[in-house]
Amino acid sequence: MKAFGLVHRSPLACAALGAALLAGTALASEAAGGRPAARTLTVRYADVNLATVAGATTLYRRIQGAARLVCGEPGRSLSEQREWAQCYRDAVNDAVATVNNPTLTAVHSGREAPIAALRGS
């Protein structure tokens, strides 16, 4: 079974709404000392063919959705919005790096995947 965990270490509140929609959700509880523990969300992708741009795009959309859930709401102040944007970027970047697939990396980068990746070789 292919899966990876998306982790966020910011003190932003976790969005509970929608978490039940994704299978494999695991939210960490607060750590000792009152600081929030790292929150993770497992994103499964065994059903996706990462050798194709369509499959990599499907996984990328799942990663984006998971990052939005893990990072919570952007907040109202400019600093809260900046913190959320950084959380989101870091979560997506880390997830793409964890999967370590050239087609997914190309989708993330906004470039076409190399021909070798499209052929699965």
Buried (B, 14 or more C-beta within 10 A) or exposed (E): EEEBBBBBBBEBEBEEEEBEEBEEBEBEEEEEEEEBEEBBBBBBBEEBEBBBBEBBBBBBEBBBBBBBBBBBBBBEEEEBEEBBEEBBEBBBEBBBEBBEBBBBBBBBEEEEBEEEBBEEE
